[in-house]
C-alpha cells in the first residue's frame, strides 16, 4: 500500500537477519518486498577523461552498479529522439563529477543529459550542462545530491513557450534529495 523504492547494499547475512547500507528511509513501512539483481553487479568501476560524442542515443548506461563514477568526460552531440546520454537505473552511490554534458538536438522533448531511475546516493557535482532541452529527471531518487553545477543555453524548440526542465522530480518515490549551489538560467 506504500509504494517505495530504495537501493541498498547488503553488508552481512546471519541466518534470517540481513544487514544493509544505507538504512531504509521510511519509518512508516511495516513490510518490505525485496528483490535482488539477476545480473552481475559491478562495484567501484569508473569512466574518466573520455570524449563521448558523435550521434549516440545512449553513451553511458549504468544498470545495477555500486559505487561507480563518471569523471572529467565530455558527453555531447546527440541527435533528436529518446536520448539518455547518461542512463542510470537501480544504481547505488554513483558519482558524476567535472563533466561537460549537453548539445542534444532540441527538436525532441524526450531528450536528457542524465536520466536517473530508481537510484540511491547519486552525486552530481561540479558539471557543465548546456545546449539541451532537458537535463536530469529523477524517478525514484533517494539520498541524491545535485550541487554546484553550471547550466546554460536551454533550447526547447519541441514545445515553444515551455521552460526547459533542468533537474526535477519526475514521477514518485523521490525523497531525501539535496539541490544546492547550482547556477541556472532564470
BAFI-3210 file (N, C-alpha, C; in Angstrom, 3 decimals, decimal comma, padded with zeros to 6 digits):
// residues 186
n [1|2|3|4|5|6|7|8|9|10|11|12|13|14|15|16|17|18|19|20|21|22|23|24|25|26|27|28|29|30|31|32|33|34|35|36|37|38|39|40|41|42|43|44|45|46|47|48|49|50|51|52|53|54|55|56|57|58|59|60|61|62|63|64|65|66|67|68|69|70|71|72|73|74|75|76|77|78|79|80|81|82|83|84|85|86|87|88|89|90|91|92|93|94|95|96|97|98|99|100|101|102|103|104|105|106|107|108|109|110|111|112|113|114|115|116|117|118|119|120|121|122|123|124|125|126|127|128|129|130|131|132|133|134|135|136|137|138|139|140|141|142|143|144|145|146|147|148|149|150|151|152|153|154|155|156|157|158|159|160|161|162|163|164|165|166|167|168|169|170|171|172|173|174|175|176|177|178|179|180|181|182|183|184|185|186]
n.u [000,814|002,119|003,887|007,314|010,765|014,069|017,518|019,829|022,845|023,786|025,380|025,921|024,943|023,227|021,948|018,544|018,716|019,502|021,858|022,227|023,218|022,463|020,457|016,928|014,760|012,179|010,151|007,534|006,953|005,754|006,173|008,437|009,109|011,482|013,861|016,408|019,347|019,477|021,603|025,125|026,617|028,366|031,093|032,637|033,710|034,813|034,532|036,744|038,058|037,230|036,074|032,990|031,161|029,207|026,737|025,229|022,466|022,422|025,180|026,480|025,511|024,390|023,564|022,289|024,615|027,286|028,789|030,075|031,411|031,575|033,899|035,411|034,590|033,439|030,265|028,337|026,662|024,264|021,626|018,226|015,398|014,619|016,661|019,140|021,795|023,489|022,531|021,084|020,140|018,702|020,975|023,508|025,071|026,437|028,619|028,848|031,025|032,738|032,133|031,291|028,291|025,928|024,481|022,225|020,005|017,462|014,933|013,398|011,346|011,855|014,472|017,464|020,214|021,142|019,536|017,883|016,764|015,173|017,314|019,835|021,711|023,122|025,599|025,851|027,939|029,586|029,498|029,149|026,367|024,690|023,079|020,741|017,401|016,401|017,678|018,055|015,936|014,586|013,590|012,275|014,346|016,610|018,317|020,050|022,317|022,500|024,620|026,376|026,575|026,791|024,554|023,476|022,121|019,420|017,590|014,252|012,788|010,944|008,625|007,559|007,579|007,564|009,345|012,661|013,385|015,215|016,804|014,829|012,125|010,472|007,687|007,134|008,206|010,477|012,764|014,515|016,517|019,056|019,455|021,697|023,447|023,620|024,114|021,878|019,870|017,501]
n.v [-001,205|001,137|002,618|002,450|002,960|001,983|001,649|-000,547|-001,795|-005,017|-005,856|-007,836|-011,213|-013,198|-016,034|-015,606|-012,930|-009,828|-007,406|-004,090|-001,259|001,989|002,771|001,999|004,524|005,065|005,209|004,465|002,123|-001,199|-003,691|-005,226|-005,659|-007,390|-007,352|-008,951|-008,471|-009,980|-010,125|-009,525|-007,488|-004,565|-003,224|-000,295|000,786|002,909|005,641|007,742|010,836|010,793|011,463|011,522|011,640|012,113|011,423|009,434|007,749|006,730|007,121|006,283|003,669|002,666|000,067|-001,264|-000,877|-000,389|002,031|003,443|005,604|008,614|010,757|013,832|013,825|014,379|014,506|014,534|016,038|014,618|013,126|014,132|012,741|009,904|010,415|009,507|010,514|009,857|007,125|006,027|003,316|001,712|002,146|002,371|004,750|006,468|008,557|011,616|013,807|016,846|016,969|017,670|018,093|017,831|019,496|018,406|017,613|019,842|019,328|017,359|016,641|014,596|014,155|013,824|014,827|013,428|010,583|009,372|006,535|004,955|005,207|005,410|007,576|009,180|011,359|014,346|016,615|019,744|020,053|020,898|021,772|022,091|023,468|021,820|020,498|019,305|018,229|016,560|014,349|012,880|009,791|007,961|008,637|008,657|010,053|011,619|014,011|017,120|019,392|022,524|022,812|024,101|025,541|026,274|027,836|026,630|025,332|024,821|023,846|021,923|022,313|025,205|028,058|026,630|026,109|024,890|021,734|021,321|020,040|017,754|016,326|013,563|011,729|009,384|008,513|009,956|011,196|012,761|014,250|016,562|019,805|022,146|025,220|025,549|027,049|028,450|029,206|031,962]
n.w [000,000|000,309|-001,918|-002,734|-003,275|-002,853|-003,162|-001,809|-000,257|000,583|003,525|005,359|006,157|008,389|009,150|009,171|009,375|007,931|007,130|005,948|003,891|002,699|005,654|005,684|004,558|005,418|008,021|008,351|007,029|007,162|006,124|003,797|000,371|-001,203|-003,763|-005,612|-007,638|-010,877|-012,462|-013,154|-010,726|-010,850|-009,118|-007,883|-010,335|-012,963|-015,351|-016,890|-018,168|-020,931|-024,260|-025,290|-027,890|-030,837|-032,008|-030,620|-029,018|-026,405|-024,403|-022,043|-020,020|-016,971|-015,088|-012,264|-010,637|-008,207|-006,268|-008,453|-011,117|-013,193|-014,550|-015,457|-018,200|-021,584|-022,764|-025,416|-028,314|-029,342|-031,302|-032,232|-030,512|-028,395|-026,145|-023,832|-022,525|-020,359|-018,690|-015,830|-013,875|-011,209|-009,465|-006,922|-004,981|-007,043|-008,909|-010,648|-011,949|-012,708|-015,487|-018,942|-020,208|-022,688|-025,575|-027,194|-029,768|-029,955|-030,900|-029,802|-027,010|-025,365|-024,480|-022,697|-020,637|-018,369|-017,137|-014,500|-012,838|-010,224|-008,199|-005,668|-003,685|-005,629|-006,703|-008,230|-009,256|-009,767|-012,631|-016,139|-017,807|-020,889|-023,843|-024,308|-024,186|-021,843|-018,674|-016,242|-015,164|-012,241|-011,156|-008,676|-006,882|-004,202|-001,439|-002,998|-004,505|-006,088|-006,969|-007,191|-009,986|-013,339|-015,526|-018,790|-021,811|-022,830|-024,987|-026,228|-028,527|-029,304|-027,874|-028,081|-025,970|-023,617|-020,559|-020,178|-018,719|-015,962|-013,463|-011,864|-009,953|-011,147|-011,590|-008,940|-005,562|-004,791|-002,462|000,287|-001,057|-002,170|-003,432|-004,317|-004,549|-007,369|-010,606|-012,687|-015,650|-015,567]
ca.u [000,000|003,008|004,915|008,583|011,937|015,372|018,568|020,747|023,899|023,807|026,705|026,105|023,800|023,410|020,679|017,477|018,967|020,273|022,282|022,441|023,533|022,066|019,233|015,676|014,386|010,752|009,787|006,142|006,787|005,609|006,719|009,287|009,266|012,888|014,296|017,863|019,687|019,657|022,739|026,358|026,653|029,728|031,444|033,799|034,241|034,585|034,929|037,390|038,830|036,823|035,264|031,916|030,261|029,150|025,438|024,647|021,274|022,909|026,634|026,840|024,369|024,793|022,401|022,552|026,010|027,530|029,959|030,723|031,531|031,990|034,646|036,173|034,198|032,570|029,163|027,750|026,290|023,282|020,565|016,879|014,775|014,586|018,070|019,588|023,237|023,936|021,325|021,306|018,987|018,946|022,366|023,768|026,268|027,048|029,119|029,108|031,768|033,639|031,809|030,656|027,150|024,970|024,296|021,258|019,095|016,330|013,658|012,673|011,182|012,174|015,925|018,003|021,637|021,191|018,213|018,063|015,560|015,352|018,714|020,100|023,049|023,807|026,207|026,097|028,545|030,600|029,409|028,690|025,249|024,417|022,510|019,849|016,085|016,186|018,972|018,141|014,752|014,858|012,443|012,665|015,667|016,719|019,638|020,860|022,772|022,770|025,180|027,457|026,613|026,533|023,629|023,228|021,613|018,419|016,571|013,123|012,039|009,868|007,435|007,813|006,897|007,822|010,656|013,418|013,340|016,619|016,851|013,486|011,482|009,547|007,105|007,027|009,217|011,661|012,844|015,817|017,447|019,574|019,792|022,365|024,536|023,687|023,921|020,963|019,212|016,251]
ca.v [000,000|002,295|002,441|002,927|002,373|002,372|000,697|-000,703|-002,791|-005,985|-005,862|-009,083|-012,113|-014,122|-016,765|-014,843|-011,497|-009,207|-006,028|-003,392|000,170|002,773|002,355|002,316|005,901|005,252|004,575|004,034|000,835|-002,340|-004,857|-004,903|-006,597|-007,258|-008,039|-008,972|-008,432|-011,252|-009,918|-009,162|-006,139|-004,046|-002,403|000,586|000,925|004,272|006,144|009,033|011,502|010,351|012,354|010,675|012,413|011,650|010,986|008,287|007,955|006,484|006,972|005,514|003,053|002,014|-000,674|-002,098|-000,766|000,025|002,884|003,693|007,037|009,228|011,944|014,542|013,349|015,182|013,682|015,607|015,885|013,558|013,501|014,244|011,455|009,485|010,433|009,449|010,475|009,030|006,453|005,344|002,524|000,928|002,275|002,759|005,570|006,776|009,931|012,290|014,981|017,554|016,577|018,586|017,290|018,646|019,552|017,434|018,251|020,318|019,045|016,369|016,952|013,362|014,066|014,138|014,644|012,309|010,040|008,513|005,801|004,078|005,355|005,872|008,096|009,716|012,671|015,051|017,825|020,491|019,727|021,945|021,312|023,139|023,189|020,670|020,900|018,731|017,801|015,441|013,940|011,855|008,919|007,049|009,060|008,792|010,414|012,106|015,392|017,840|020,609|023,312|022,615|025,300|025,190|027,396|027,563|025,569|025,463|023,894|024,076|020,938|022,902|026,643|028,643|025,853|026,226|023,644|021,016|021,223|018,861|017,772|015,073|013,151|010,505|009,339|007,841|010,787|011,792|012,972|014,736|017,895|020,621|023,243|025,970|025,460|028,263|028,066|030,358|032,337]
ca.w [000,000|000,339|-002,948|-002,208|-003,922|-002,342|-003,492|-000,681|-000,416|001,677|004,142|006,106|006,284|009,501|009,219|008,522|009,586|006,856|007,376|004,677|003,951|003,861|006,345|004,989|004,873|005,696|009,281|008,344|006,354|008,066|005,420|002,647|-000,727|-001,567|-004,977|-005,776|-009,057|-011,578|-013,347|-012,464|-010,174|-010,932|-007,970|-007,935|-011,697|-013,410|-016,669|-016,692|-019,216|-022,261|-025,069|-025,805|-028,728|-032,211|-032,506|-029,930|-028,206|-025,054|-024,365|-020,857|-019,342|-015,735|-014,610|-011,102|-010,208|-006,823|-006,080|-009,736|-011,396|-014,458|-014,145|-016,498|-019,527|-022,437|-023,271|-026,210|-029,728|-029,572|-032,236|-031,665|-030,217|-026,997|-025,773|-022,442|-022,708|-019,241|-018,206|-014,559|-013,477|-009,992|-009,033|-005,544|-004,813|-008,342|-008,922|-011,927|-011,493|-013,640|-016,863|-019,888|-020,656|-023,418|-027,015|-027,699|-030,712|-029,156|-031,555|-029,023|-025,588|-024,652|-024,564|-021,382|-020,402|-017,422|-016,828|-013,334|-012,471|-009,060|-007,810|-004,313|-003,440|-006,812|-006,504|-009,490|-008,719|-010,498|-014,052|-017,060|-018,628|-021,878|-025,163|-024,266|-023,688|-020,516|-018,165|-015,304|-014,404|-011,239|-010,896|-007,609|-006,398|-002,751|-000,912|-004,108|-004,400|-007,335|-006,391|-007,784|-011,432|-014,132|-016,610|-019,692|-023,161|-022,689|-026,037|-026,137|-029,761|-029,453|-027,260|-027,910|-024,834|-022,411|-019,947|-020,143|-017,452|-015,591|-012,609|-011,295|-009,579|-012,198|-011,066|-007,478|-004,750|-004,606|-001,128|000,906|-002,076|-001,919|-004,603|-003,646|-005,139|-008,826|-011,374|-013,768|-016,262|-014,906]
c.u [000,851|004,101|006,210|009,718|013,175|016,364|019,534|021,780|023,879|025,234|026,973|024,807|024,138|022,089|019,607|017,630|019,887|020,601|022,554|022,712|023,080|020,796|018,007|015,172|012,928|010,353|008,377|005,935|006,681|006,135|007,560|009,198|010,667|013,149|015,808|018,185|019,871|020,817|023,983|026,268|028,114|029,964|032,682|034,488|033,924|035,026|035,515|038,071|038,518|035,987|034,226|030,947|030,284|027,844|024,822|023,400|021,618|024,423|027,070|025,557|024,896|023,561|022,814|023,993|026,099|028,840|030,757|030,708|031,835|032,665|035,438|035,857|033,381|031,539|028,286|027,375|025,406|022,215|019,236|016,339|014,828|016,021|018,226|021,101|023,913|022,673|021,665|020,032|019,398|020,424|022,417|025,091|027,025|027,452|029,354|029,739|032,673|033,392|031,175|029,544|026,189|025,002|023,500|020,340|017,794|014,971|012,828|012,536|011,478|013,680|016,525|019,516|021,880|019,757|018,408|016,763|015,879|016,814|018,825|021,539|023,798|024,312|026,532|026,616|029,601|030,664|028,933|027,633|024,886|023,739|021,684|018,491|015,807|017,519|018,922|016,820|015,145|013,564|012,864|014,057|015,640|018,154|020,573|021,205|023,040|023,287|026,317|027,668|026,298|025,712|023,371|022,694|020,667|017,329|015,450|012,229|010,904|008,552|007,694|006,968|007,080|009,188|011,360|013,312|014,776|016,850|015,541|013,024|010,416|008,973|007,097|008,230|010,504|011,654|014,293|016,879|017,838|019,941|020,407|023,423|024,676|023,488|023,097|020,362|017,906|015,073]
c.v [001,260|002,118|003,130|002,229|002,888|001,263|000,654|-001,782|-003,714|-006,054|-007,130|-009,885|-013,102|-014,842|-016,013|-013,340|-010,965|-007,778|-005,368|-001,929|000,814|002,216|002,731|003,668|006,102|004,480|003,996|002,677|-000,289|-003,623|-004,370|-006,017|-006,379|-007,998|-007,944|-008,998|-009,829|-011,171|-009,610|-007,726|-005,688|-003,069|-001,571|000,596|002,326|004,520|007,516|009,505|010,984|011,424|011,483|011,543|011,862|011,005|009,786|008,686|007,755|006,298|006,069|004,978|002,302|001,368|-001,560|-002,053|-000,240|000,794|003,082|005,178|007,333|010,533|012,503|014,046|014,409|014,222|014,627|015,148|014,678|014,042|013,703|012,842|011,161|009,296|010,349|009,363|009,657|008,444|005,643|004,609|001,616|000,949|002,715|003,517|005,742|008,241|010,403|013,621|015,506|017,159|017,723|017,784|018,176|018,479|018,353|018,198|018,579|020,048|018,024|016,829|015,717|013,104|014,583|013,942|013,461|011,862|009,057|007,863|004,824|004,048|005,883|006,384|008,559|011,125|013,249|016,420|018,396|020,083|020,941|021,326|022,419|022,576|021,907|021,131|020,417|018,212|016,576|015,187|012,835|011,098|007,914|007,362|009,245|009,117|010,908|013,586|015,923|019,202|021,193|023,008|023,937|024,885|026,420|026,902|026,365|025,726|024,446|024,086|023,082|021,467|024,387|027,214|027,866|026,211|024,871|023,035|020,730|019,967|018,867|016,367|014,754|011,803|010,555|008,654|008,647|011,365|011,871|013,392|016,175|018,550|021,897|023,885|025,896|026,831|027,873|029,321|030,690|031,949]
c.w [000,000|-000,708|-002,534|-002,955|-003,213|-002,658|-002,309|-001,024|000,798|002,213|004,954|006,111|007,399|009,713|008,455|008,726|008,485|007,262|006,030|004,931|002,654|004,497|005,514|005,486|005,263|006,948|009,271|007,671|007,377|007,434|004,244|001,623|-001,267|-002,862|-005,061|-007,257|-009,633|-012,551|-012,499|-011,979|-010,194|-009,786|-008,292|-009,298|-012,181|-014,829|-016,427|-017,975|-020,621|-022,940|-025,767|-026,598|-030,140|-032,610|-031,833|-029,146|-026,729|-025,136|-023,219|-020,243|-018,128|-015,131|-013,437|-010,630|-008,786|-006,755|-007,375|-010,057|-012,850|-014,067|-015,328|-017,908|-020,259|-023,011|-024,072|-027,616|-030,007|-030,534|-031,514|-031,414|-028,733|-026,503|-024,258|-022,526|-021,606|-018,621|-016,960|-014,164|-012,328|-009,592|-007,576|-005,508|-006,129|-008,342|-010,351|-011,572|-012,611|-015,102|-017,635|-020,554|-021,423|-024,908|-027,508|-028,640|-029,985|-029,800|-030,784|-027,574|-024,739|-024,729|-023,260|-021,344|-019,479|-017,198|-015,683|-012,913|-011,344|-008,615|-006,381|-004,246|-004,671|-006,490|-007,878|-009,109|-009,659|-011,971|-014,838|-017,956|-019,605|-023,128|-025,204|-023,736|-022,261|-020,000|-017,259|-014,595|-013,428|-010,958|-009,831|-007,077|-004,886|-002,371|-002,014|-003,910|-005,799|-006,908|-007,215|-009,268|-012,116|-015,344|-017,458|-021,043|-023,174|-023,754|-025,848|-027,361|-029,970|-028,898|-027,049|-026,766|-023,543|-021,862|-020,031|-018,756|-017,042|-014,765|-011,835|-010,927|-010,611|-011,770|-009,548|-006,848|-004,601|-003,195|-000,663|-000,117|-001,777|-003,241|-004,043|-004,554|-006,649|-009,455|-012,597|-014,403|-015,531|-015,773]
res [x|x|x|x|x|x|x|x|x|x|x|x|x|x|x|x|x|x|x|x|x|x|x|x|x|x|x|x|x|x|x|x|x|x|x|x|x|x|x|x|x|x|x|x|x|x|x|x|x|x|x|x|x|x|x|x|x|x|x|x|x|x|x|x|x|x|x|x|x|x|x|x|x|x|x|x|x|x|x|x|x|x|x|x|x|x|x|x|x|x|x|x|x|x|x|x|x|x|x|x|x|x|x|x|x|x|x|x|x|x|x|x|x|x|x|x|x|x|x|x|x|x|x|x|x|x|x|x|x|x|x|x|x|x|x|x|x|x|x|x|x|x|x|x|x|x|x|x|x|x|x|x|x|x|x|x|x|x|x|x|x|x|x|x|x|x|x|x|x|x|x|x|x|x|x|x|x|x|x|x|x|x|x|x|x|x]
***
